[in-house]
Amino acid sequence: MKYQDQEFSSPALAQGIEALNTLNALGPMSLEALSQQVGGSKSSLWRHLRTLAQLGLVEQRSRSEWAALRMLVANVGLEGAKDAFRKGLMDAVAAATGLTVEWYRGMAEGMALRDQRLAETEVRVVARPGFLRSWGEEVDAVARLGYAFDPEAPVPEGDFWRYSRNGHRRGIQAATVVRAVRMASRERVSADRAFNSNLVRRSAIAVFYQGAYLGVLAVAEPYSFQSAREPHDIIHLLKTEVNHADSVS
């Protein structure tokens, strides 16, 4: 809705806020395009954008393009802000990849799938919210990050396994798991090379909000005969989306 479709006590303030919300929702755009979305004259919109830039809320990236630097969030408390941050990040990653996106958080028994964005054409991902990746079993990308960051994670001990080739399990020693967890802790990301028995593999990133661990975000990639994405490409996208979410939160 364009701001001039309603009556405001301060139309200038309304236009500025609407411009900021539009840039956050649709991404960087020119003054001309933004004016068409928001409404009002371009000259007044330009003045409002300059004021928002002085406040550190937007930036002018070129002579014609403006971008948001911050997002207005309703005062719903810290937990509400965390939840809004998580949901927005999941939606952004789902839109950017076209793949199923999952959110995990640890509990005493393992890493629990708490939320999910299923791809429209998804047929191979069978896990649904409530699914539990038990500690001490498969050491996939989600588990490695869970062991590295989740406060519920135990010290890796016992017999573990992973998919070494598509659909084929191989046992691994605890010492090997510890080394993999250390790498995940340094990099905050992890990715599976082989596809599991459902022909799905995951790339994941540990997510933090205001410096505190929030959970693990994973992208579930089904096997494709036509073209398989490289895990490092998905990891790069995850880092990009998380960095963007951090910059506007």
C-alpha positions in Angstrom: 0.0 0.0 0.0 1.4 3.4 -1.0 1.7 5.8 1.9 -0.5 8.5 0.3 -3.4 6.0 0.3 -3.9 6.8 4.0 -4.0 10.1 6.0 -1.1 10.5 8.4 -0.3 13.2 10.9 3.2 13.3 9.4 3.2 12.3 5.7 6.9 12.9 5.4 7.7 10.5 8.2 5.3 7.9 6.7 6.9 8.2 3.3 10.4 7.7 4.8 9.4 4.6 6.8 7.5 3.2 3.8 10.7 3.7 1.7 12.8 1.9 4.3 10.4 -1.0 4.5 10.2 -1.3 0.7 13.9 -1.4 0.3 14.1 -4.1 2.9 11.4 -6.1 1.3 12.4 -5.8 -2.4 16.1 -5.0 -2.2 18.1 -2.2 -3.7 16.4 0.0 -6.3 16.5 3.3 -8.1 14.8 6.4 -6.9 12.4 6.1 -9.9 11.4 2.5 -9.0 11.2 3.3 -5.3 8.9 6.3 -6.1 6.6 4.0 -8.1 6.4 1.6 -5.1 6.0 4.2 -2.3 4.2 7.0 -4.1 4.7 10.8 -3.7 7.1 13.1 -5.5 10.6 12.0 -6.3 12.0 15.2 -4.9 10.5 14.7 -1.4 11.4 11.0 -1.5 15.0 11.9 -2.3 15.1 14.3 0.8 13.7 11.6 3.0 16.3 9.0 1.7 19.1 11.5 2.4 17.9 11.9 6.0 17.6 8.1 6.4 21.2 7.8 5.1 22.4 10.4 7.6 20.8 8.2 10.3 22.6 5.1 9.0 19.4 3.4 7.9 20.0 3.3 4.1 22.8 4.0 1.7 23.2 5.4 -1.8 25.2 2.8 -3.7 25.4 4.7 -6.9 23.9 7.8 -8.5 20.7 5.9 -9.1 20.5 3.0 -6.5 19.5 3.0 -2.9 19.7 0.1 -0.4 18.5 -0.6 3.2 21.1 -1.0 5.9 18.7 -1.5 8.9 15.2 -3.1 9.4 12.5 -1.8 11.6 11.3 -4.5 13.9 8.2 -4.4 16.1 9.0 -4.2 19.9 8.1 -7.7 20.7 10.9 -8.4 23.1 14.2 -10.3 22.6 12.6 -13.7 22.0 10.2 -12.3 19.5 13.0 -10.5 17.7 15.0 -13.8 17.6 12.0 -15.6 16.1 11.4 -12.9 13.5 15.2 -13.0 12.6 15.1 -16.8 12.2 11.9 -16.8 10.1 13.1 -14.0 7.9 16.4 -15.8 7.3 14.7 -19.1 6.5 12.4 -17.4 4.0 15.3 -15.6 2.3 17.4 -18.8 2.0 14.4 -20.8 0.7 13.7 -18.1 -2.0 17.4 -17.9 -3.0 18.0 -21.6 -3.3 14.6 -23.1 -4.3 15.5 -26.0 -2.0 14.1 -27.2 1.3 15.4 -25.2 4.3 15.5 -26.6 7.9 16.1 -25.2 11.4 17.7 -27.3 14.1 18.3 -26.8 17.8 19.7 -29.2 20.2 18.1 -31.1 23.1 19.3 -33.8 25.4 18.7 -36.6 22.9 20.0 -34.9 19.7 19.5 -32.1 17.2 15.8 -31.6 16.7 14.2 -30.3 13.5 12.2 -27.3 14.8 11.0 -25.6 11.6 11.1 -26.2 7.8 10.4 -24.5 4.5 9.6 -27.3 2.0 10.5 -26.7 -1.7 7.5 -26.8 -4.0 8.8 -29.9 -5.9 10.3 -31.7 -2.9 9.9 -35.5 -3.0 13.0 -36.8 -1.3 13.3 -35.0 2.0 11.3 -37.1 4.4 12.3 -35.4 7.7 9.6 -33.1 9.1 9.5 -30.8 12.2 9.8 -33.1 15.3 12.4 -35.3 13.6 15.4 -36.0 15.8 19.1 -36.5 14.7 20.3 -38.4 17.8 23.7 -37.8 19.3 26.2 -40.6 18.8 25.0 -41.8 15.5 25.3 -40.2 12.0 27.8 -37.3 11.9 26.4 -35.2 9.1 26.7 -31.4 8.6 24.0 -30.6 11.1 25.5 -32.9 13.7 29.0 -31.5 13.3 27.7 -28.0 13.9 25.5 -29.2 16.8 28.5 -30.7 18.5 30.5 -27.6 17.9 28.0 -25.0 19.2 24.9 -26.4 20.8 24.9 -26.2 24.6 22.9 -29.5 24.8 25.6 -31.4 22.8 27.6 -34.1 24.6 31.3 -34.8 24.1 31.6 -37.0 21.0 32.2 -40.6 22.3 31.4 -44.0 21.0 30.9 -45.4 17.5 29.8 -43.0 14.7 29.1 -43.3 11.0 28.6 -41.1 8.0 27.9 -41.5 4.3 31.2 -41.9 2.5 29.7 -42.5 -0.9 26.1 -41.9 -2.2 23.9 -44.2 -0.1 26.8 -46.1 1.6 27.6 -45.8 5.3 31.0 -46.1 6.8 31.9 -46.2 10.5 34.2 -43.5 11.8 36.1 -43.2 15.1 35.4 -40.6 17.8 38.8 -39.0 17.2 37.9 -38.3 13.6 34.6 -36.8 14.7 36.4 -34.5 17.2 38.6 -33.2 14.4 35.6 -32.6 12.2 33.8 -30.8 15.0 36.9 -28.6 15.6 36.9 -27.6 11.9 33.1 -26.8 12.1 33.7 -24.7 15.1 36.4 -22.6 13.3 34.4 -22.2 10.1 30.8 -22.1 11.5 29.7 -24.0 8.4 29.7 -27.6 7.3 28.6 -29.6 4.2 28.1 -33.2 3.2 29.7 -34.4 0.1 27.8 -37.7 -0.3 24.1 -38.1 -0.6 22.3 -40.2 2.1 20.0 -43.3 1.5 17.2 -40.9 0.5 19.5 -39.2 -2.0 19.6 -36.0 0.0 22.7 -34.1 1.4 22.9 -31.1 3.6 24.9 -27.9 3.8 24.6 -26.0 7.1 25.6 -22.9 9.0 25.6 -22.0 12.7 23.5 -18.9 13.2 24.0 -16.3 15.9 21.8 -13.4 17.1 23.5 -10.5 18.8 26.5 -12.7 19.4 24.6 -15.6 21.0 24.1 -19.0 19.4 20.6 -19.4 17.9 20.6 -22.7 16.0 21.7 -24.4 12.9 20.2 -23.6 9.5 20.5 -26.3 6.8 19.7 -26.6 3.1 18.6 -30.1 2.0 19.7 -30.8 -1.5 18.1 -33.7 -3.4 20.2 -35.7 -5.9 19.7 -34.6 -9.5 20.8 -36.5 -12.7 20.8 -33.2 -14.6 23.0 -30.9 -12.4 24.2 -31.2 -8.9 25.1 -28.0 -7.0 28.5 -27.8 -5.4 28.2 -27.7 -1.6 30.6 -24.8 -1.5 28.2 -22.8 -3.6 25.4 -23.4 -1.1 27.7 -22.6 1.8 28.6 -19.3 0.0 24.9 -18.4 -0.4 24.2 -19.3 3.3 27.0 -17.0 4.5 25.8 -14.2 2.2 22.2 -14.4 3.5 23.3 -14.6 7.2 25.6 -11.6 6.8 22.8 -9.7 5.1 20.4 -10.6 7.9 22.9 -9.6 10.5 23.5 -6.2 8.8 19.8 -5.3 8.9 18.9 -6.7 12.3 
